[in-house]
Amino acid sequence: MSGFFGVDFQRMALDPGELPEGRLGVRVYYEDTDAGGVVYHARYLHFMERARTEWLRGLGFEQDRVRAEHGVLFAVRRMDIAFLHPARFNDLLRVDTVITDHGRASLDFAQTVLREDDAQPCCRATVNIACLDAERLRPARIPEDIMTAILPEAHARGR
């Protein structure tokens, strides 16, 4: 990782459970907290969204270019989230992101937000992302170049 706030993106062996993953550092600002100085629950969604965006960027894809070049966008379809331990004002957090599964028009992620100083998990989520036709907002196949970047061996086998 290039400094705490850099993004650490790894392409790992494509064995089950060893798919491309990303790590993003986030500092908790005053605006992220409630009156008690604890991270407001909805802010975790922001942190995880940034991490997924950086994960995609780490693969070489900017979301605005994906829309312009392929006519698709990605949207959260479903999320299961557990709040485990409070994060507080000025904490340094780490958002770990890994893809766990995919379909022709969807990606599944596991994301964990941890306190950097003691690796205490604050929040865990499973997130299903749908690929949508940008004009019709209907499901669309994930572009081949993105699938190849995510899962080159699985994609070559026609999964």
Secondary structure, DSSP 8 states (H G I E B T S, - for coil): --STTSEEEE----STT---EEEEEEE--GGGB-TTSBB-TTHHHHHHHHHHHHHHHHTT--HHHHHHHHSEEEEEEEEEEEE-S--BTT-EEEEEEEEEEE-SSEEEEEEEEEETTT--EEEEEEEEEEEEETTT--B----HHHHHHH-HHHHHTT-
